[in-house]
Amino acid sequence: MEAMGVEFGGLEAIRPSLWAATALWSLGLMWGLSPLHRHLQEGWEKQLSWDPSGALASLLSVIPFLLAAAVVVAFTEISLGKSWAVSWGLIACVGGGLYELGRRDNAR
């Protein structure tokens, strides 16, 4: 069975596993680097004082993690193959989540 995807100039840009792996890696990196994420979000909230809800600041603080996740997924797919990016992304989410839980518990 062939993987579903859309090719643009020989590159598979729209492949569900690619987007899933990027989302998982991004979430894992955000949890694993949560102090950095919090610092970025607070910085954007100060600069965007006209946004009272902070929704735009929250969205902008996710962009560096999405870019980093895209780079990690690209390297993972090049080195290990297309099927491993989602698996390692799931492991990154579990590891980042455990780190965040331990960090919060240790802060009490």
N, CA, C and O atoms as CSV, one atom per row, in Angstrom:
chain,resi,resn,atom,element,x,y,z
A,1,MET,N,N,0.843,-1.170,0.000
A,1,MET,CA,C,0.000,0.000,0.000
A,1,MET,C,C,0.890,1.235,0.000
A,1,MET,O,O,1.846,1.322,0.770
A,2,GLU,N,N,0.576,2.165,-0.848
A,2,GLU,CA,C,1.391,3.366,-1.012
A,2,GLU,C,C,0.907,4.475,-0.078
A,2,GLU,O,O,-0.295,4.632,0.137
A,3,ALA,N,N,1.851,5.243,0.475
A,3,ALA,CA,C,1.502,6.345,1.378
A,3,ALA,C,C,0.838,7.460,0.591
A,3,ALA,O,O,1.251,7.795,-0.519
A,4,MET,N,N,-0.199,8.027,1.189
A,4,MET,CA,C,-0.898,9.120,0.536
A,4,MET,C,C,-0.146,10.412,0.763
A,4,MET,O,O,0.355,10.654,1.862
A,5,GLY,N,N,-0.059,11.242,-0.255
A,5,GLY,CA,C,0.623,12.520,-0.129
A,5,GLY,C,C,0.519,13.284,-1.433
A,5,GLY,O,O,0.136,12.730,-2.463
A,6,VAL,N,N,0.858,14.549,-1.381
A,6,VAL,CA,C,0.841,15.412,-2.553
A,6,VAL,C,C,2.268,15.849,-2.813
A,6,VAL,O,O,2.961,16.304,-1.902
A,7,GLU,N,N,2.710,15.711,-4.059
A,7,GLU,CA,C,4.076,16.075,-4.405
A,7,GLU,C,C,4.095,17.437,-5.082
A,7,GLU,O,O,3.266,17.736,-5.942
A,8,PHE,N,N,5.062,18.254,-4.674
A,8,PHE,CA,C,5.301,19.554,-5.301
A,8,PHE,C,C,6.736,19.570,-5.778
A,8,PHE,O,O,7.658,19.714,-4.975
A,9,GLY,N,N,6.934,19.422,-7.077
A,9,GLY,CA,C,8.278,19.445,-7.619
A,9,GLY,C,C,9.157,18.320,-7.097
A,9,GLY,O,O,10.352,18.522,-6.882
A,10,GLY,N,N,8.598,17.165,-6.894
A,10,GLY,CA,C,9.370,16.032,-6.421
A,10,GLY,C,C,9.446,15.917,-4.905
A,10,GLY,O,O,9.987,14.938,-4.392
A,11,LEU,N,N,8.921,16.891,-4.182
A,11,LEU,CA,C,8.935,16.850,-2.718
A,11,LEU,C,C,7.546,16.518,-2.202
A,11,LEU,O,O,6.546,17.055,-2.677
A,12,GLU,N,N,7.500,15.634,-1.232
A,12,GLU,CA,C,6.218,15.319,-0.607
A,12,GLU,C,C,5.966,16.333,0.506
A,12,GLU,O,O,6.495,16.187,1.608
A,13,ALA,N,N,5.170,17.350,0.227
A,13,ALA,CA,C,4.938,18.414,1.200
A,13,ALA,C,C,3.723,18.133,2.070
A,13,ALA,O,O,3.689,18.516,3.239
A,14,ILE,N,N,2.739,17.471,1.508
A,14,ILE,CA,C,1.519,17.214,2.277
A,14,ILE,C,C,1.407,15.709,2.462
A,14,ILE,O,O,0.858,14.999,1.620
A,15,ARG,N,N,1.938,15.244,3.583
A,15,ARG,CA,C,1.867,13.837,3.953
A,15,ARG,C,C,1.427,13.811,5.408
A,15,ARG,O,O,2.086,14.423,6.248
A,16,PRO,N,N,0.355,13.134,5.733
A,16,PRO,CA,C,-0.154,13.169,7.103
A,16,PRO,C,C,0.880,12.801,8.153
A,16,PRO,O,O,0.891,13.390,9.234
A,17,SER,N,N,1.747,11.843,7.863
A,17,SER,CA,C,2.749,11.465,8.860
A,17,SER,C,C,3.767,12.576,9.083
A,17,SER,O,O,4.292,12.717,10.188
A,18,LEU,N,N,4.052,13.357,8.065
A,18,LEU,CA,C,4.978,14.482,8.206
A,18,LEU,C,C,4.409,15.537,9.141
A,18,LEU,O,O,5.113,16.045,10.014
A,19,TRP,N,N,3.150,15.861,8.961
A,19,TRP,CA,C,2.513,16.872,9.811
A,19,TRP,C,C,2.314,16.360,11.232
A,19,TRP,O,O,2.467,17.113,12.194
A,20,ALA,N,N,1.975,15.092,11.362
A,20,ALA,CA,C,1.819,14.512,12.700
A,20,ALA,C,C,3.147,14.495,13.445
A,20,ALA,O,O,3.203,14.824,14.630
A,21,ALA,N,N,4.204,14.116,12.756
A,21,ALA,CA,C,5.527,14.094,13.390
A,21,ALA,C,C,5.957,15.496,13.797
A,21,ALA,O,O,6.513,15.680,14.880
A,22,THR,N,N,5.709,16.484,12.950
A,22,THR,CA,C,6.075,17.866,13.276
A,22,THR,C,C,5.287,18.358,14.480
A,22,THR,O,O,5.847,19.019,15.354
A,23,ALA,N,N,4.007,18.047,14.538
A,23,ALA,CA,C,3.193,18.474,15.682
A,23,ALA,C,C,3.653,17.786,16.970
A,23,ALA,O,O,3.745,18.432,18.014
A,24,LEU,N,N,3.937,16.500,16.907
A,24,LEU,CA,C,4.401,15.778,18.097
A,24,LEU,C,C,5.746,16.298,18.575
A,24,LEU,O,O,5.935,16.522,19.771
A,25,TRP,N,N,6.681,16.493,17.657
A,25,TRP,CA,C,7.987,17.021,18.045
A,25,TRP,C,C,7.871,18.430,18.612
A,25,TRP,O,O,8.553,18.765,19.580
A,26,SER,N,N,7.017,19.255,18.020
A,26,SER,CA,C,6.836,20.612,18.519
A,26,SER,C,C,6.291,20.610,19.946
A,26,SER,O,O,6.762,21.359,20.801
A,27,LEU,N,N,5.306,19.773,20.188
A,27,LEU,CA,C,4.735,19.672,21.526
A,27,LEU,C,C,5.765,19.141,22.522
A,27,LEU,O,O,5.868,19.645,23.641
A,28,GLY,N,N,6.522,18.130,22.116
A,28,GLY,CA,C,7.560,17.594,22.986
A,28,GLY,C,C,8.637,18.624,23.304
A,28,GLY,O,O,9.100,18.714,24.441
A,29,LEU,N,N,9.036,19.402,22.296
A,29,LEU,CA,C,10.028,20.447,22.533
A,29,LEU,C,C,9.474,21.561,23.416
A,29,LEU,O,O,10.189,22.095,24.263
A,30,MET,N,N,8.208,21.911,23.224
A,30,MET,CA,C,7.599,22.953,24.065
A,30,MET,C,C,7.541,22.506,25.516
A,30,MET,O,O,7.835,23.298,26.412
A,31,TRP,N,N,7.174,21.272,25.766
A,31,TRP,CA,C,7.123,20.769,27.138
A,31,TRP,C,C,8.527,20.617,27.709
A,31,TRP,O,O,8.768,20.955,28.868
A,32,GLY,N,N,9.452,20.110,26.900
A,32,GLY,CA,C,10.809,19.904,27.374
A,32,GLY,C,C,11.555,21.201,27.647
A,32,GLY,O,O,12.420,21.264,28.521
A,33,LEU,N,N,11.213,22.226,26.894
A,33,LEU,CA,C,11.842,23.539,27.064
A,33,LEU,C,C,10.817,24.552,27.562
A,33,LEU,O,O,10.781,25.690,27.094
A,34,SER,N,N,9.992,24.138,28.504
A,34,SER,CA,C,8.886,24.982,28.959
A,34,SER,C,C,9.315,26.321,29.557
A,34,SER,O,O,8.602,27.305,29.366
A,35,PRO,N,N,10.449,26.415,30.277
A,35,PRO,CA,C,10.852,27.753,30.742
A,35,PRO,C,C,11.139,28.705,29.582
A,35,PRO,O,O,10.816,29.890,29.658
A,36,LEU,N,N,11.743,28.191,28.509
A,36,LEU,CA,C,11.993,29.027,27.338
A,36,LEU,C,C,10.682,29.446,26.685
A,36,LEU,O,O,10.528,30.596,26.273
A,37,HIS,N,N,9.740,28.515,26.590
A,37,HIS,CA,C,8.435,28.839,26.000
A,37,HIS,C,C,7.728,29.918,26.812
A,37,HIS,O,O,7.151,30.849,26.250
A,38,ARG,N,N,7.775,29.789,28.121
A,38,ARG,CA,C,7.138,30.785,28.992
A,38,ARG,C,C,7.806,32.154,28.816
A,38,ARG,O,O,7.129,33.182,28.785
A,39,HIS,N,N,9.135,32.160,28.701
A,39,HIS,CA,C,9.872,33.413,28.518
A,39,HIS,C,C,9.506,34.072,27.188
A,39,HIS,O,O,9.306,35.285,27.128
A,40,LEU,N,N,9.419,33.269,26.123
A,40,LEU,CA,C,9.024,33.802,24.818
A,40,LEU,C,C,7.611,34.373,24.850
A,40,LEU,O,O,7.357,35.443,24.298
A,41,GLN,N,N,6.698,33.662,25.494
A,41,GLN,CA,C,5.315,34.115,25.551
A,41,GLN,C,C,5.200,35.421,26.344
A,41,GLN,O,O,4.488,36.334,25.926
A,42,GLU,N,N,5.883,35.515,27.465
A,42,GLU,CA,C,5.838,36.749,28.252
A,42,GLU,C,C,6.457,37.912,27.488
A,42,GLU,O,O,5.980,39.043,27.587
A,43,GLY,N,N,7.520,37.642,26.722
A,43,GLY,CA,C,8.125,38.690,25.900
A,43,GLY,C,C,7.177,39.210,24.838
A,43,GLY,O,O,7.088,40.417,24.611
A,44,TRP,N,N,6.469,38.298,24.189
A,44,TRP,CA,C,5.497,38.722,23.180
A,44,TRP,C,C,4.327,39.461,23.819
A,44,TRP,O,O,3.809,40.413,23.235
A,45,GLU,N,N,3.903,39.036,25.011
A,45,GLU,CA,C,2.796,39.728,25.683
A,45,GLU,C,C,3.176,41.162,26.022
A,45,GLU,O,O,2.325,42.049,25.954
A,46,LYS,N,N,4.424,41.413,26.383
A,46,LYS,CA,C,4.875,42.778,26.668
A,46,LYS,C,C,4.909,43.618,25.408
A,46,LYS,O,O,4.549,44.795,25.439
A,47,GLN,N,N,5.336,43.033,24.302
A,47,GLN,CA,C,5.436,43.775,23.052
A,47,GLN,C,C,4.076,44.009,22.408
A,47,GLN,O,O,3.881,45.007,21.715
A,48,LEU,N,N,3.144,43.107,22.630
A,48,LEU,CA,C,1.810,43.219,22.033
A,48,LEU,C,C,0.803,43.620,23.109
A,48,LEU,O,O,-0.135,42.878,23.401
A,49,SER,N,N,1.003,44.779,23.681
A,49,SER,CA,C,0.135,45.214,24.777
A,49,SER,C,C,-1.298,45.491,24.310
A,49,SER,O,O,-2.213,45.530,25.132
A,50,TRP,N,N,-1.501,45.679,23.027
A,50,TRP,CA,C,-2.850,45.948,22.519
A,50,TRP,C,C,-3.699,44.684,22.442
A,50,TRP,O,O,-4.905,44.772,22.209
A,51,ASP,N,N,-3.098,43.510,22.633
A,51,ASP,CA,C,-3.833,42.244,22.611
A,51,ASP,C,C,-4.116,41.818,24.059
A,51,ASP,O,O,-3.255,41.204,24.690
A,52,PRO,N,N,-5.295,42.130,24.593
A,52,PRO,CA,C,-5.540,41.858,26.016
A,52,PRO,C,C,-5.629,40.367,26.355
A,52,PRO,O,O,-5.335,39.984,27.487
A,53,SER,N,N,-6.025,39.524,25.408
A,53,SER,CA,C,-6.186,38.108,25.721
A,53,SER,C,C,-4.861,37.354,25.681
A,53,SER,O,O,-4.740,36.295,26.297
A,54,GLY,N,N,-3.882,37.868,24.979
A,54,GLY,CA,C,-2.596,37.191,24.859
A,54,GLY,C,C,-2.607,36.042,23.872
A,54,GLY,O,O,-1.655,35.264,23.818
A,55,ALA,N,N,-3.677,35.923,23.084
A,55,ALA,CA,C,-3.783,34.809,22.135
A,55,ALA,C,C,-2.723,34.908,21.038
A,55,ALA,O,O,-2.122,33.904,20.657
A,56,LEU,N,N,-2.499,36.117,20.536
A,56,LEU,CA,C,-1.496,36.293,19.487
A,56,LEU,C,C,-0.097,36.015,20.021
A,56,LEU,O,O,0.731,35.424,19.327
A,57,ALA,N,N,0.167,36.439,21.247
A,57,ALA,CA,C,1.471,36.165,21.864
A,57,ALA,C,C,1.673,34.661,22.033
A,57,ALA,O,O,2.777,34.156,21.833
A,58,SER,N,N,0.638,33.965,22.389
A,58,SER,CA,C,0.725,32.521,22.556
A,58,SER,C,C,1.015,31.836,21.221
A,58,SER,O,O,1.832,30.917,21.156
A,59,LEU,N,N,0.354,32.277,20.170
A,59,LEU,CA,C,0.594,31.699,18.845
A,59,LEU,C,C,1.999,32.007,18.349
A,59,LEU,O,O,2.654,31.139,17.772
A,60,LEU,N,N,2.471,33.230,18.565
A,60,LEU,CA,C,3.803,33.609,18.105
A,60,LEU,C,C,4.903,32.883,18.873
A,60,LEU,O,O,5.982,32.643,18.331
A,61,SER,N,N,4.640,32.533,20.120
A,61,SER,CA,C,5.657,31.836,20.898
A,61,SER,C,C,5.806,30.371,20.487
A,61,SER,O,O,6.777,29.719,20.871
A,62,VAL,N,N,4.872,29.858,19.728
A,62,VAL,CA,C,4.930,28.471,19.258
A,62,VAL,C,C,5.774,28.346,17.986
A,62,VAL,O,O,6.304,27.270,17.706
A,63,ILE,N,N,5.905,29.412,17.224
A,63,ILE,CA,C,6.577,29.361,15.925
A,63,ILE,C,C,8.008,28.835,16.004
A,63,ILE,O,O,8.369,27.990,15.184
A,64,PRO,N,N,8.857,29.290,16.955
A,64,PRO,CA,C,10.217,28.726,17.001
A,64,PRO,C,C,10.231,27.218,17.243
A,64,PRO,O,O,11.096,26.516,16.719
A,65,PHE,N,N,9.288,26.721,18.024
A,65,PHE,CA,C,9.233,25.285,18.294
A,65,PHE,C,C,8.760,24.515,17.066
A,65,PHE,O,O,9.215,23.395,16.831
A,66,LEU,N,N,7.860,25.093,16.284
A,66,LEU,CA,C,7.435,24.445,15.038
A,66,LEU,C,C,8.586,24.377,14.041
A,66,LEU,O,O,8.766,23.366,13.363
A,67,LEU,N,N,9.361,25.451,13.953
A,67,LEU,CA,C,10.505,25.452,13.039
A,67,LEU,C,C,11.562,24.442,13.478
A,67,LEU,O,O,12.107,23.706,12.656
A,68,ALA,N,N,11.847,24.415,14.776
A,68,ALA,CA,C,12.819,23.440,15.287
A,68,ALA,C,C,12.317,22.012,15.058
A,68,ALA,O,O,13.094,21.124,14.709
A,69,ALA,N,N,11.033,21.802,15.253
A,69,ALA,CA,C,10.458,20.469,15.040
A,69,ALA,C,C,10.562,20.067,13.579
A,69,ALA,O,O,10.844,18.907,13.279
A,70,ALA,N,N,10.340,21.004,12.665
A,70,ALA,CA,C,10.450,20.693,11.237
A,70,ALA,C,C,11.873,20.272,10.884
A,70,ALA,O,O,12.069,19.359,10.083
A,71,VAL,N,N,12.866,20.932,11.479
A,71,VAL,CA,C,14.263,20.571,11.230
A,71,VAL,C,C,14.564,19.184,11.800
A,71,VAL,O,O,15.215,18.369,11.146
A,72,VAL,N,N,14.091,18.918,13.013
A,72,VAL,CA,C,14.329,17.606,13.634
A,72,VAL,C,C,13.655,16.504,12.826
A,72,VAL,O,O,14.241,15.441,12.620
A,73,VAL,N,N,12.439,16.745,12.370
A,73,VAL,CA,C,11.725,15.743,11.567
A,73,VAL,C,C,12.460,15.496,10.251
A,73,VAL,O,O,12.577,14.354,9.808
A,74,ALA,N,N,12.949,16.558,9.632
A,74,ALA,CA,C,13.686,16.389,8.374
A,74,ALA,C,C,14.936,15.538,8.590
A,74,ALA,O,O,15.204,14.625,7.808
A,75,PHE,N,N,15.704,15.828,9.645
A,75,PHE,CA,C,16.894,15.025,9.928
A,75,PHE,C,C,16.539,13.589,10.293
A,75,PHE,O,O,17.247,12.655,9.913
A,76,THR,N,N,15.451,13.412,11.026
A,76,THR,CA,C,15.040,12.058,11.396
A,76,THR,C,C,14.639,11.257,10.169
A,76,THR,O,O,14.999,10.086,10.043
A,77,GLU,N,N,13.896,11.881,9.268
A,77,GLU,CA,C,13.475,11.172,8.062
A,77,GLU,C,C,14.642,10.871,7.140
A,77,GLU,O,O,14.657,9.837,6.472
A,78,ILE,N,N,15.619,11.764,7.096
A,78,ILE,CA,C,16.792,11.524,6.250
A,78,ILE,C,C,17.630,10.384,6.818
A,78,ILE,O,O,18.105,9.518,6.083
A,79,SER,N,N,17.801,10.399,8.135
A,79,SER,CA,C,18.705,9.415,8.725
A,79,SER,C,C,18.045,8.062,9.005
A,79,SER,O,O,18.669,7.024,8.784
A,80,LEU,N,N,16.822,8.051,9.477
A,80,LEU,CA,C,16.193,6.795,9.892
A,80,LEU,C,C,15.088,6.306,8.968
A,80,LEU,O,O,14.718,5.133,9.020
A,81,GLY,N,N,14.561,7.170,8.137
A,81,GLY,CA,C,13.458,6.789,7.255
A,81,GLY,C,C,12.173,7.500,7.646
A,81,GLY,O,O,12.072,8.087,8.724
A,82,LYS,N,N,11.202,7.437,6.761
A,82,LYS,CA,C,9.967,8.200,6.938
A,82,LYS,C,C,9.101,7.724,8.097
A,82,LYS,O,O,8.353,8.514,8.673
A,83,SER,N,N,9.190,6.468,8.438
A,83,SER,CA,C,8.282,5.946,9.461
A,83,SER,C,C,8.741,6.255,10.879
A,83,SER,O,O,7.951,6.120,11.814
A,84,TRP,N,N,9.987,6.664,11.071
A,84,TRP,CA,C,10.504,6.843,12.420
A,84,TRP,C,C,10.238,8.228,12.998
A,84,TRP,O,O,10.330,8.397,14.214
A,85,ALA,N,N,9.919,9.201,12.200
A,85,ALA,CA,C,9.726,10.564,12.702
A,85,ALA,C,C,8.541,10.630,13.664
A,85,ALA,O,O,8.619,11.303,14.692
A,86,VAL,N,N,7.455,9.948,13.346
A,86,VAL,CA,C,6.283,9.956,14.232
A,86,VAL,C,C,6.598,9.211,15.524
A,86,VAL,O,O,6.210,9.654,16.605
A,87,SER,N,N,7.293,8.095,15.420
A,87,SER,CA,C,7.629,7.315,16.616
A,87,SER,C,C,8.508,8.115,17.568
A,87,SER,O,O,8.240,8.170,18.768
A,88,TRP,N,N,9.538,8.722,17.045
A,88,TRP,CA,C,10.414,9.525,17.895
A,88,TRP,C,C,9.716,10.787,18.393
A,88,TRP,O,O,10.023,11.273,19.482
A,89,GLY,N,N,8.779,11.323,17.607
A,89,GLY,CA,C,7.993,12.466,18.071
A,89,GLY,C,C,7.129,12.102,19.270
A,89,GLY,O,O,6.982,12.891,20.203
A,90,LEU,N,N,6.563,10.907,19.238
A,90,LEU,CA,C,5.771,10.434,20.372
A,90,LEU,C,C,6.653,10.253,21.605
A,90,LEU,O,O,6.249,10.596,22.716
A,91,ILE,N,N,7.846,9.719,21.411
A,91,ILE,CA,C,8.788,9.573,22.520
A,91,ILE,C,C,9.194,10.940,23.056
A,91,ILE,O,O,9.339,11.108,24.267
A,92,ALA,N,N,9.378,11.918,22.173
A,92,ALA,CA,C,9.714,13.276,22.608
A,92,ALA,C,C,8.580,13.888,23.427
A,92,ALA,O,O,8.830,14.590,24.407
A,93,CYS,N,N,7.336,13.626,23.031
A,93,CYS,CA,C,6.185,14.128,23.803
A,93,CYS,C,C,6.144,13.510,25.195
A,93,CYS,O,O,5.929,14.214,26.182
A,94,VAL,N,N,6.346,12.217,25.278
A,94,VAL,CA,C,6.325,11.547,26.585
A,94,VAL,C,C,7.465,12.072,27.450
A,94,VAL,O,O,7.258,12.376,28.625
A,95,GLY,N,N,8.659,12.181,26.886
A,95,GLY,CA,C,9.797,12.694,27.637
A,95,GLY,C,C,9.606,14.130,28.083
A,95,GLY,O,O,9.897,14.470,29.230
A,96,GLY,N,N,9.115,14.986,27.179
A,96,GLY,CA,C,8.864,16.381,27.536
A,96,GLY,C,C,7.772,16.512,28.575
A,96,GLY,O,O,7.871,17.342,29.479
A,97,GLY,N,N,6.719,15.693,28.456
A,97,GLY,CA,C,5.635,15.731,29.434
A,97,GLY,C,C,6.087,15.282,30.808
A,97,GLY,O,O,5.705,15.874,31.817
A,98,LEU,N,N,6.903,14.234,30.853
A,98,LEU,CA,C,7.430,13.774,32.139
A,98,LEU,C,C,8.344,14.817,32.763
A,98,LEU,O,O,8.314,15.037,33.974
A,99,TYR,N,N,9.154,15.456,31.934
A,99,TYR,CA,C,10.023,16.520,32.446
A,99,TYR,C,C,9.189,17.654,33.041
A,99,TYR,O,O,9.486,18.150,34.127
A,100,GLU,N,N,8.150,18.053,32.322
A,100,GLU,CA,C,7.302,19.154,32.798
A,100,GLU,C,C,6.604,18.782,34.100
A,100,GLU,O,O,6.525,19.601,35.016
A,101,LEU,N,N,6.101,17.559,34.190
A,101,LEU,CA,C,5.458,17.121,35.438
A,101,LEU,C,C,6.454,17.111,36.596
A,101,LEU,O,O,6.126,17.547,37.699
A,102,GLY,N,N,7.655,16.621,36.353
A,102,GLY,CA,C,8.668,16.605,37.397
A,102,GLY,C,C,9.109,18.000,37.797
A,102,GLY,O,O,9.355,18.268,38.972
A,103,ARG,N,N,9.207,18.887,36.816
A,103,ARG,CA,C,9.607,20.266,37.106
A,103,ARG,C,C,8.556,20.968,37.953
A,103,ARG,O,O,8.889,21.691,38.892
A,104,ARG,N,N,7.300,20.757,37.624
A,104,ARG,CA,C,6.227,21.387,38.411
A,104,ARG,C,C,6.144,20.802,39.811
A,104,ARG,O,O,5.910,21.528,40.777
A,105,ASP,N,N,6.333,19.503,39.924
A,105,ASP,CA,C,6.285,18.866,41.233
A,105,ASP,C,C,7.458,19.311,42.096
A,105,ASP,O,O,7.316,19.477,43.307
A,106,ASN,N,N,8.607,19.502,41.478
A,106,ASN,CA,C,9.804,19.927,42.203
A,106,ASN,C,C,9.708,21.392,42.633
A,106,ASN,O,O,10.355,21.798,43.598
A,107,ALA,N,N,8.895,22.194,41.915
A,107,ALA,CA,C,8.754,23.617,42.253
A,107,ALA,C,C,7.898,23.832,43.497
A,107,ALA,O,O,7.935,24.914,44.082
A,108,ARG,N,N,7.139,22.842,43.910
A,108,ARG,CA,C,6.279,22.999,45.087
A,108,ARG,C,C,7.041,23.053,46.362
A,108,ARG,O,O,6.447,23.182,47.432
